[in-house]
Amino acid sequence: MVVMAAVSAVGLVADDRVLVGAPIWFKPLKFSVSFVAYCLSLAWMLSLLPRGRRVGWWAGTVVALAGLVEMVIIAGQVMRGKRSHFNHETPFDEALFNAMAVTVVILWLGTLAVAVLLLRARIADRASAWAMRSGIVLALAGAAVGFLMTQPAPGQRRGVSTVVGAHSVGVPDGGPSMPLTGWSTTGGDLRIPHFVGMHALQLLPLLVIVLTALAPRFARLADHRVRLRLVLLASGVYAAAFALLLWQALQGQPLIQPDGVTLGVAGLILVAAILGTYGSLRAPTPLAGKIITEDVSDSDVSTSDVRASKEPAS
């Protein structure tokens, strides 16, 4: 995928063709970069599994191969000057799109297998464990948004239309769009919740890394209970934001032109995030010096040794 990203970047410069309102090599560039982040995240998570590594290896291999097949089809269609997604223009184009649909389902099921392994795994750092679990569940939800895109848009009919399915809601694909992302500025766009959901796989674990890095400077973050509370809060806020973006897209609203209801719900989510963060940092935690049962049981110090250490010296 790194190689494909480089090839696509060269294609953007050397090939001036435009397809559905965007440079023709823009789609393979976006997909390859996304796959790089997605697969690296999955590989890192699989490396932390205490058990089930063989099953995880097979699941990861299935995800990688499914992604490879999808990228071969996307790049091949670019070379032909054809759209890869929703293309029913010829039997060959339709067969390629159907093959992509199968690979997406296989990729989703492979990720689901990894999610099950992570949900069952006993990982020592609970904040990291829940960041990975929440991230992969949200990634599955984000990936599932892709299935909504394959439904016929208004005016399209299966077996009749040359294009069946769309990224945009309420407007045709290929209209005015945002720079870099290509998201519609005149209607809803299902690629937005799709993108946000899938990249929870990177952002929530990244939060744990940031909190851990800040722990030496902020004493509250040194407590694993505080980090866990913040991760659970972030997961809930992220899930609410994902649901709101999906609802907004299905209503046909552009991201940059939300209505009053969308703004109101977004405000409530923001307030919940602020109050939750304050509460997570202010909530009392056991004293650092308190002896916890599981810590003692895991050490080489016996209960009698602990009692003896508390008795005054003779």
Secondary structure, 3 states (H helix, E strand, C coil): CHHHHHHHHHHHHHCCCEECCEECCHHHHHHHHHHHHHHHHHHHHHHCCCCCHHHHHHHHHHHHHHHHHHHHHHHHHHHHCCCCCCECCCHHHHHHHHHHHHHHHHHHHHHHHHHHHHHHCCCCCHHHHHHHHHHHHHHHHHHHHHHHHCCCCCCCCCCCCCECCCCEECCCCCCCECCCCCCECCCEECHHHHHHHHCHHHHHHHHHHHHHHHCCCCHHHHCHHHHHHHHHHHHHHHHHHHHHHHHHHHCCCCCCCCCHHHHHHHHHHHHHHHHHHHHHHHCCCCCCCCCCHHHHHHCCCCHHHHHHHHCCCC
